[in-house]
């Protein structure tokens, strides 16, 4: 395997491992919120949105420390992550509502389906922003100097 392919495979492995840690935290938060909202209409969707918004920050930290060499402004990189994940949040919230409230799937099944699809989608979106040390944020900072 060439160095680029080896690096890409290693990056994907690190992304998945850090994603697994972040997903475990996300799931724990989701379950805690869902338990608190039991009996509330749309409890699974509300728990999904709140726990997802909370998870963006710690997932960013995991990716920043273990996967991508994000340079430049911390706040701009975090903002970029929130923008990417917010698009995912909108799509997944609609999907969660449809799966749970219309298709009558178990809320945990919907959570799992959403998490798998989003994990793949977010990897490619984040990689295009932060992967291979080509962080656009770093380039913006160089231009400002």
C-alpha positions as CSV (number, residue, x, y, z in Angstrom):
1,X,0.0,0.0,0.0
2,X,1.3,3.5,-0.8
3,X,1.9,6.0,2.0
4,X,-1.2,8.0,0.9
5,X,-3.4,4.9,1.1
6,X,-1.9,3.8,4.4
7,X,-2.5,7.3,5.8
8,X,-6.1,7.4,4.5
9,X,-6.8,4.0,6.1
10,X,-5.2,5.0,9.4
11,X,-7.2,8.2,9.3
12,X,-10.5,6.3,8.7
13,X,-9.7,3.9,11.6
14,X,-9.0,6.8,13.9
15,X,-12.2,8.6,12.8
16,X,-14.2,5.4,13.5
17,X,-12.6,4.8,16.9
18,X,-13.1,8.4,18.1
19,X,-16.5,8.4,16.5
20,X,-17.3,5.3,18.6
21,X,-16.4,7.1,21.8
22,X,-18.4,10.2,20.8
23,X,-21.3,8.0,19.8
24,X,-21.3,6.2,23.1
25,X,-21.5,9.6,24.9
26,X,-24.2,10.7,22.5
27,X,-26.2,7.6,23.1
28,X,-25.9,7.9,26.9
29,X,-27.0,11.5,26.7
30,X,-29.9,10.5,24.4
31,X,-31.1,7.8,26.8
32,X,-30.9,10.1,29.8
33,X,-32.9,12.8,28.1
34,X,-35.4,10.3,26.7
35,X,-35.9,8.9,30.2
36,X,-36.6,12.4,31.5
37,X,-39.0,13.1,28.7
38,X,-41.0,9.9,28.9
39,X,-44.6,10.6,28.2
40,X,-43.9,13.8,26.4
41,X,-45.1,14.0,22.8
42,X,-42.1,13.7,20.4
43,X,-39.8,12.6,23.2
44,X,-37.5,10.7,20.9
45,X,-37.1,13.6,18.5
46,X,-36.5,16.1,21.3
47,X,-34.0,13.9,22.9
48,X,-32.3,13.4,19.6
49,X,-32.0,17.1,18.8
50,X,-30.7,18.1,22.3
51,X,-28.2,15.3,22.6
52,X,-27.0,15.8,19.0
53,X,-26.4,19.5,19.6
54,X,-24.4,18.7,22.8
55,X,-22.5,15.9,21.0
56,X,-21.1,18.2,18.3
57,X,-18.7,19.9,20.7
58,X,-17.2,16.7,22.2
59,X,-17.1,15.0,18.8
60,X,-15.2,18.0,17.4
61,X,-12.7,17.7,20.3
62,X,-12.2,14.0,19.6
63,X,-11.6,14.6,15.9
64,X,-9.4,17.6,16.6
65,X,-7.1,15.6,19.0
66,X,-7.1,12.2,17.4
67,X,-8.0,12.4,13.7
68,X,-7.5,15.7,11.9
69,X,-4.5,18.0,12.2
70,X,-6.8,21.1,12.5
71,X,-4.7,24.3,12.5
72,X,-5.7,27.9,12.8
73,X,-8.6,29.4,14.7
74,X,-10.2,27.0,17.2
75,X,-13.5,28.9,17.0
76,X,-13.6,28.9,13.2
77,X,-12.9,25.2,13.1
78,X,-15.6,24.6,15.7
79,X,-18.0,26.8,13.8
80,X,-17.3,24.8,10.6
81,X,-18.0,21.6,12.5
82,X,-21.3,23.0,13.8
83,X,-22.3,24.1,10.3
84,X,-21.6,20.6,8.9
85,X,-23.4,18.9,11.7
86,X,-26.3,21.3,11.7
87,X,-27.2,20.2,8.2
88,X,-27.0,16.6,9.3
89,X,-29.1,17.5,12.3
90,X,-31.9,18.9,10.1
91,X,-32.0,15.8,7.9
92,X,-31.7,13.3,10.8
93,X,-34.4,15.0,12.8
94,X,-36.8,14.7,9.9
95,X,-35.7,11.1,9.4
96,X,-36.2,10.4,13.2
97,X,-39.7,11.8,13.2
98,X,-40.6,9.8,10.1
99,X,-39.2,6.6,11.4
100,X,-40.6,6.9,15.0
101,X,-43.8,8.8,14.6
102,X,-45.0,7.8,11.2
103,X,-43.4,4.4,10.5
104,X,-43.7,3.4,14.1
105,X,-40.2,2.0,14.4
106,X,-38.6,1.7,17.8
107,X,-36.8,4.9,18.8
108,X,-33.6,3.0,19.3
109,X,-33.7,1.5,15.8
110,X,-34.2,5.0,14.4
111,X,-31.3,6.3,16.5
112,X,-29.1,3.5,15.2
113,X,-30.1,4.1,11.5
114,X,-29.5,7.8,11.8
115,X,-26.2,7.4,13.6
116,X,-24.8,5.0,10.9
117,X,-25.9,7.2,8.0
118,X,-24.7,10.4,9.6
119,X,-21.4,8.8,10.6
120,X,-20.6,8.1,7.0
121,X,-21.9,11.4,5.7
122,X,-20.1,13.5,8.3
123,X,-16.8,11.7,7.7
124,X,-16.7,12.8,4.1
125,X,-17.9,16.3,4.9
126,X,-15.3,16.8,7.7
127,X,-12.6,15.2,5.6
128,X,-13.3,17.7,2.9
129,X,-12.9,20.5,5.4
130,X,-10.1,19.2,7.7
131,X,-8.5,16.2,6.1
132,X,-5.0,15.8,4.7
133,X,-3.9,19.0,6.6
134,X,-5.7,21.1,4.0
135,X,-7.8,23.0,6.5
136,X,-9.4,26.0,4.9
137,X,-9.4,27.8,8.2
138,X,-5.6,27.6,8.3
139,X,-5.5,29.1,4.8
140,X,-7.8,31.9,5.8
141,X,-5.6,32.8,8.7
142,X,-2.5,32.9,6.5
143,X,-4.3,35.3,4.2
144,X,-5.2,37.6,7.1
145,X,-1.5,38.0,8.2
